[in-house]
Every structure is written in structure tokens, then in C-alpha cells.
Amino acid sequence: MKISNKPNVRGMEKVANDVTYRSAIMGRDLRLFMGIITTRIYGVSLGFILAVALILIPAVVVIYGGSI
């Protein structure tokens, strides 16, 4: 049996690459989540305005009988 004092560099590189990959995934996930949170109010308000417009325009047409 041969005993070596050389470190297991390949194992350390695999662990370092795995940690780098996982931290990149977590960073992307966090950036996506923060982007969704920051645009949430804008998206909800825009959707509400669009829904009101889509309901209000046909309602006005029906009420006034198509002669606006």
C-alpha cells in the first residue's frame, strides 16, 4: 500500500464547483423573486385597469344602445 501526502485536489475541485453552482442557482432564484415582488403592485394595478376597461366599454355600449 502506498501512502501519499498529496491532497485530494480532484475532490476539492468537485466540491468547490458544486458550491459555486448551487450559490449561482440560489442567486438567480433570489433575483427572480425580488423582480416579481418589485413589479407586483404595477402588474396588479395594470391588470385591474385593463379588466375595468374591458368590462366598462361593452357596458357603456349596451346601455347607450350602440350610439355613443
HELIX and SHEET records of a PDB file:
HELIX    1   1 VAL A    9  THR A   38  1                                  30    
HELIX    2   2 ARG A   40  ILE A   63  1                                  24    
END                                                                             
